[in-house]
Amino acid sequence: MDNSMEERLVSPEELNSDDLKKRVWKEFGKLWGIAFPGTVARLTSFGMIVVTQLFMGHVSELDLAAFGLQQSILIRFVNGILIGMSSATETLCGQAYGAGQYHMMGIYLQRSWIIDGVTATILLPLFIFTAPILKLLGQDEDIAIEAGKMSLWFIPILYYYVLSLTIQMYLQAQQKNKIVGLFTASSFLVHVFLSWLFVIKLDLGVAGAMSAFIISAWLLVIGEFVYIFGGWCPHTWKGFTKAAFADMLPLVKLSLSSGVMICINIYGCDFMICLGFLGASSVRVSNELGKGNAKAARFSIKVALLTSVIIGIILWILCLVFSNEIAYLFTSNEEIAESVSRLHVLLAFSVLLNSIYPVLSGVAIGAGVQSTVAFLNLGSYYVIGVPIGLVLGYVAHLQIQGLWIGLLTGVVVLTLLLSYLTWRIDWDEQVHKAEERLGRFFLEPPKQSVENSNLA
């Protein structure tokens, strides 16, 4: 092995530094530098849905029920698929950034727009034919009709997700995490103001609530476009190119694997926090693999997992200690609060596991082994978790507790399998696979950009 290869596999600080505390603290800083803005971005993005639902409650109970049905089933399903497919962008952009192939990141971004855009268009009939689909599933006719009307308002939101999710992955992979957090937080504040203005002050009803959602969402996308096209990503954005249409099949395969892996893992606000760590661990691992540094990738995994587990244990304790008070954050009805408090143990362990397996999933995304994890997800949930839940819920008559226990069993199995997979991964081999993957997709940068870099 030549000297340059040795330098890429083992960094000088790993060879010379005996101070583990400094290394952990440095990695901790890198992790939180990615995780915190990413968490803010996902929480505020999810918060836009929550705020819209809150203001929809000021319109009518029927509209509130229709919106709740839409966001809890259709939007979560579609958003989960697009988040998963966008993680392919995260893998490739993260590894390209680590390898110094900056110009390829813009090409990967454009390819993801094409693939995710086509996927969104394929999913479009779900929004157009929402009412008959809900009626077919036995939903109340009034709610189904209202949800069908409201679903048409969600079509611009569908394509907003295509652009914003992929751009977020692209920016995050090149360490522009504060920009992502700033844009999404600003969009959330605009959304709150517009919702109040349109629904409360102007009394525009459903049209006002959904218009506020659409306007604030697309202002975010426009801001991101201005940032990228305006010259703030000079090394990674070289303009639109026909090269985005080349080598689509391998990226489609990676995106589909990612979509299956993520779309069955959406858990609300708690999982939005966990997705922040998923993104952070993915970026750190993919960056180090792109650099050819297997030891740094392993070290990053340990720090990310330790940090996330500590947070999970703290939340687990809070759920157990404040079981009675949690319900009253969402309702004043004593019967409902009592029902919720009976589920606090299951909630606590769900939160704990949610702090572990997203990090392991992020490691898989960073390494580019989404297809393996997709099969593990499907097996854990639909072969183990769902059947156990159905038996406990409807045969043993444990109802919601039984269903939850079944799904939690699936999460436990998935966590164990992901842990074993992470332990078995040969990270030196993953370095070579990252090199091969980047080499397969690599295109020479435009001559103009090469000349500019030489002048610099």
Salt bridges, closest charged atoms under 4 A:
GLU13 OE2 - LYS26 NZ 3.18
GLU14 OE2 - ARG23 NH2 3.88
ASP19 OD2 - LYS22 NZ 3.95
GLU27 OE2 - ARG284 NE 2.87
GLU288 OE2 - ARG284 NH2 2.96
GLU338 OE2 - ARG342 NH1 3.73
GLU429 OE2 - LYS433 NZ 3.53
GLU435 OE2 - ARG8 NH2 2.95
GLU435 OE1 - HIS432 ND1 3.74
